[in-house]
Amino acid sequence: MYCSGCGQALAAGQTICPQCGRPVAPPVPPVPGFGFELEHYRSRVKALGVVWFVYAGVSLLLGFAALSFARTLLLGGVWTWTNGPWARGGPPPNWLIPVMHLAWLSLVVRSVLAVVAGWGLLEYTQWGRILAIIVAILSLIRFPLGTALGIWTLVMLLGYRNSTLYEQL
């Protein structure tokens, strides 16, 4: 170590320079390095993967409840034919059944994609990162939970710094 005033070599533990009398600055604590940043990023990606699992479960449960209610209301049941939208007009239109099937398929595919994206993030795989980005973009229209999770995922996984950190995992 050297004196910042005169450049004199200092022995370890000296608090004052013997040549110029200037106090020696205390040593600067080390700044957390790349390892610390990588561990911090690892924990955030793990939390993101867990949240994708939770989102898939909540989305599946709420979607199942909503589609079951819609099916009962629109396509049949005791209550439908006496008080429903087609009480006096006959059966529901033919296009409604394929639309309901498409909605069920969409619900299942969206939930499966969210589970697989969460699993890929928990395993820190490259395909998991790519799939999570795709699912996040698709989830942006699912306001408010899907939008929030999509934005969080895109912020966490896109960009040079984040992609470099993810590759190190």
Phi, psi and chi 1 to 4 in degrees:
 res  aa     phi    psi   chi1   chi2   chi3   chi4
   1 MET       -  145.8 -172.5  156.7   78.0      -
   2 TYR  -124.7  154.0  -62.7   92.9      -      -
   3 CYS   -69.9  135.8  176.4      -      -      -
   4 SER   -77.0  -13.9   60.6      -      -      -
   5 GLY   -91.4  -51.9      -      -      -      -
   6 CYS  -113.9  -12.4   65.0      -      -      -
   7 GLY    86.8    6.1      -      -      -      -
   8 GLN   -64.9  138.2  172.5   73.0   25.9      -
   9 ALA   -68.2  135.4      -      -      -      -
  10 LEU  -115.8  145.3  -58.6  172.2      -      -
  11 ALA   -80.6  157.0      -      -      -      -
  12 ALA   -62.1  134.1      -      -      -      -
  13 GLY    90.8   -7.6      -      -      -      -
  14 GLN   -71.2  136.5  -85.2 -172.8  -50.0      -
  15 THR  -104.0  -17.9   56.9      -      -      -
  16 ILE  -133.6  140.4  -63.6  176.6      -      -
  17 CYS   -71.4  127.4  176.4      -      -      -
  18 PRO   -69.3  -21.2   20.3  -26.0      -      -
  19 GLN   -88.2  -48.1 -175.1  171.7   -5.4      -
  20 CYS  -110.4  -11.6   68.6      -      -      -
  21 GLY    80.0    9.5      -      -      -      -
  22 ARG   -76.9  137.5  179.9  178.4 -132.6  164.9
  23 PRO   -68.7  144.4    5.2   -6.1      -      -
  24 VAL   -83.0  133.5  176.6      -      -      -
  25 ALA   -68.2  140.3      -      -      -      -
  26 PRO   -65.5  151.0   21.6  -28.6      -      -
  27 PRO   -64.8  142.0   19.7  -27.0      -      -
  28 VAL   -80.4  130.4  177.6      -      -      -
  29 PRO   -64.1  148.9   18.8  -25.0      -      -
  30 PRO   -65.7  141.6   20.9  -28.2      -      -
  31 VAL   -80.5  138.1  176.7      -      -      -
  32 PRO   -55.9  134.1  -19.3   26.6      -      -
  33 GLY   -92.4 -160.9      -      -      -      -
  34 PHE   -63.8  -34.7 -176.7   72.0      -      -
  35 GLY   -61.7  -42.0      -      -      -      -
  36 PHE   -64.4  -44.9  176.6   78.6      -      -
  37 GLU   -63.6  -38.6 -172.8  175.4   -3.0      -
  38 LEU   -65.9  -42.0 -171.3   61.9      -      -
  39 GLU   -66.3  -38.7  -74.6  -54.6  -48.5      -
  40 HIS   -63.5  -43.0 -179.4   64.5      -      -
  41 TYR   -66.6  -37.9 -173.9   73.5      -      -
  42 ARG   -59.6  -44.1  178.8 -174.4  -52.0  -90.0
  43 SER   -67.8  -34.6   66.4      -      -      -
  44 ARG   -70.1  -37.8  -68.1 -174.5  -19.1 -159.5
  45 VAL   -68.3  -37.9  169.3      -      -      -
  46 LYS   -62.5  -44.1 -174.6  175.5 -178.2  179.0
  47 ALA   -62.3  -39.1      -      -      -      -
  48 LEU   -63.3  -42.0 -177.0   62.4      -      -
  49 GLY   -62.0  -41.8      -      -      -      -
  50 VAL   -64.6  -40.9  169.5      -      -      -
  51 VAL   -65.5  -33.1  170.9      -      -      -
  52 TRP   -64.5  -38.0  -88.5  109.4      -      -
  53 PHE   -62.8  -46.3  -84.8  116.3      -      -
  54 VAL   -62.4  -43.7  171.3      -      -      -
  55 TYR   -61.1  -40.5  175.9   73.2      -      -
  56 ALA   -62.8  -43.0      -      -      -      -
  57 GLY   -65.9  -46.0      -      -      -      -
  58 VAL   -64.7  -42.5  167.6      -      -      -
  59 SER   -63.1  -41.5  176.1      -      -      -
  60 LEU   -65.9  -44.1 -169.8   63.2      -      -
  61 LEU   -65.8  -48.1  -73.2  175.4      -      -
  62 LEU   -66.6  -39.2  -67.7  177.4      -      -
  63 GLY   -66.0  -39.9      -      -      -      -
  64 PHE   -62.3  -44.6 -178.5   77.5      -      -
  65 ALA   -63.9  -45.1      -      -      -      -
  66 ALA   -66.2  -43.3      -      -      -      -
  67 LEU   -71.9  -32.2  -73.6  175.0      -      -
  68 SER   -65.4  -43.7  -64.3      -      -      -
  69 PHE   -62.9  -45.1  179.2   75.1      -      -
  70 ALA   -63.3  -39.7      -      -      -      -
  71 ARG   -63.9  -45.3 -178.8 -179.7 -177.4  -84.5
  72 THR   -63.7  -42.2  -57.9      -      -      -
  73 LEU   -70.0  -43.5  177.7   67.1      -      -
  74 LEU   -94.1  -32.8  -61.6  174.1      -      -
  75 LEU  -107.9   -7.4  -63.9 -179.9      -      -
  76 GLY   155.1  167.5      -      -      -      -
  77 GLY   131.8  169.0      -      -      -      -
  78 VAL   -63.1  -45.7  176.0      -      -      -
  79 TRP   -70.1  -32.1 -174.1   76.8      -      -
  80 THR   -63.6  -48.2  -57.5      -      -      -
  81 TRP   -76.5  -16.6  -61.9  112.6      -      -
  82 THR   -97.4  -33.5   57.0      -      -      -
  83 ASN  -128.2   -1.6  -62.3  -40.0      -      -
  84 GLY   -78.7 -174.6      -      -      -      -
  85 PRO   -66.0  -23.1   14.3  -19.8      -      -
  86 TRP  -113.0   33.8  -66.6  -76.9      -      -
  87 ALA   -64.0  -36.9      -      -      -      -
  88 ARG  -111.2   -6.2  -65.1 -176.9 -174.6   98.5
  89 GLY  -107.1    9.3      -      -      -      -
  90 GLY    92.9 -163.2      -      -      -      -
  91 PRO   -71.4  164.9   25.1  -31.2      -      -
  92 PRO   -66.2  159.4   18.8  -26.0      -      -
  93 PRO   -62.4  155.9   -2.0    4.0      -      -
  94 ASN   -65.8  -29.9  -69.2  -23.5      -      -
  95 TRP   -73.8  -15.1   56.5  -94.5      -      -
  96 LEU   -71.5  -34.7 -166.2   57.1      -      -
  97 ILE   -66.1  -48.3  -66.5  172.2      -      -
  98 PRO   -63.1  -33.2  -19.9   27.9      -      -
  99 VAL   -64.9  -41.1  167.6      -      -      -
 100 MET   -64.9  -39.9  -69.6  -62.9  -70.1      -
 101 HIS   -64.6  -39.8  -72.6  163.1      -      -
 102 LEU   -64.2  -38.9 -175.0   64.1      -      -
 103 ALA   -64.3  -42.6      -      -      -      -
 104 TRP   -62.5  -44.7  -79.5  103.1      -      -
 105 LEU   -62.6  -41.7 -179.6   66.7      -      -
 106 SER   -61.7  -41.8  165.1      -      -      -
 107 LEU   -61.7  -46.0  172.5   67.7      -      -
 108 VAL   -67.3  -44.5  170.1      -      -      -
 109 VAL   -63.7  -43.0  167.4      -      -      -
 110 ARG   -62.5  -41.3 -170.5  177.3   66.9 -122.7
 111 SER   -69.1  -40.9  -63.9      -      -      -
 112 VAL   -64.7  -42.5  166.5      -      -      -
 113 LEU   -62.1  -38.8  -77.2  175.0      -      -
 114 ALA   -66.1  -40.5      -      -      -      -
 115 VAL   -65.5  -45.0  166.5      -      -      -
 116 VAL   -65.9  -38.5  173.3      -      -      -
 117 ALA   -64.2  -43.2      -      -      -      -
 118 GLY   -62.6  -41.6      -      -      -      -
 119 TRP   -65.0  -42.5  179.3   54.8      -      -
 120 GLY   -63.0  -37.0      -      -      -      -
 121 LEU   -69.4  -38.2  -71.2  175.3      -      -
 122 LEU   -68.2  -27.8  -71.1  177.2      -      -
 123 GLU   -88.6   -6.1  -64.4  -69.1  -37.4      -
 124 TYR    57.5   41.4  -52.1  114.8      -      -
 125 THR   -90.8  155.0   60.3      -      -      -
 126 GLN   -68.8  -39.7 -165.1   62.2   25.6      -
 127 TRP   -65.5  -31.0   62.2  -96.4      -      -
 128 GLY   -65.4  -38.9      -      -      -      -
 129 ARG   -64.6  -45.9  177.3  179.5  174.3  -94.6
 130 ILE   -65.0  -44.3  -66.5  168.9      -      -
 131 LEU   -64.5  -39.5 -177.6   63.2      -      -
 132 ALA   -63.6  -37.3      -      -      -      -
 133 ILE   -65.8  -42.4  -69.6  169.8      -      -
 134 ILE   -65.0  -46.3  -67.4  169.6      -      -
 135 VAL   -66.2  -34.2  175.0      -      -      -
 136 ALA   -64.3  -41.7      -      -      -      -
 137 ILE   -63.9  -41.5  -68.2  169.9      -      -
 138 LEU   -68.1  -28.2  -65.0  174.9      -      -
 139 SER   -82.7   -9.6  -64.7      -      -      -
 140 LEU   -60.5  -27.7  -72.2  174.5      -      -
 141 ILE   -84.0   -5.9   60.9  171.8      -      -
 142 ARG   -90.7   72.4  -54.8  -78.7  -53.3  165.6
 143 PHE   -69.3  140.2 -174.6   79.3      -      -
 144 PRO   -97.2  -28.3   34.0  -34.2      -      -
 145 LEU   -67.6  -45.6  -64.4  176.9      -      -
 146 GLY   -64.0  -38.0      -      -      -      -
 147 THR   -64.4  -47.1  -56.9      -      -      -
 148 ALA   -63.4  -44.8      -      -      -      -
 149 LEU   -67.5  -37.1 -176.3   56.6      -      -
 150 GLY   -64.0  -43.7      -      -      -      -
 151 ILE   -65.3  -44.4  -69.5  170.7      -      -
 152 TRP   -60.3  -42.7 -177.9   28.8      -      -
 153 THR   -64.2  -45.0  -58.5      -      -      -
 154 LEU   -64.9  -39.3  -66.4  174.9      -      -
 155 VAL   -65.6  -38.7  166.9      -      -      -
 156 MET   -73.5  -31.8  -76.2  -72.4  -59.7      -
 157 LEU  -109.2  -16.6  -61.3  178.3      -      -
 158 LEU   -96.1  160.4  -70.1  179.1      -      -
 159 GLY   103.0  154.7      -      -      -      -
 160 TYR   -64.0  -46.8  176.8   74.8      -      -
 161 ARG   -61.5  -47.2  178.9  178.8  156.9  -91.2
 162 ASN   -68.1  -37.7  -68.8  -21.0      -      -
 163 SER   -68.3  -34.9   63.6      -      -      -
 164 THR   -66.2  -43.5  -56.4      -      -      -
 165 LEU   -63.8  -41.7  -74.1  171.4      -      -
 166 TYR   -64.9  -37.8 -165.7   87.5      -      -
 167 GLU   -64.0  -29.6  -72.3  173.4    3.6      -
 168 GLN   -76.2  -18.7  -64.1  -62.0  -42.9      -
 169 LEU   -69.9      -  -62.3  176.5      -      -
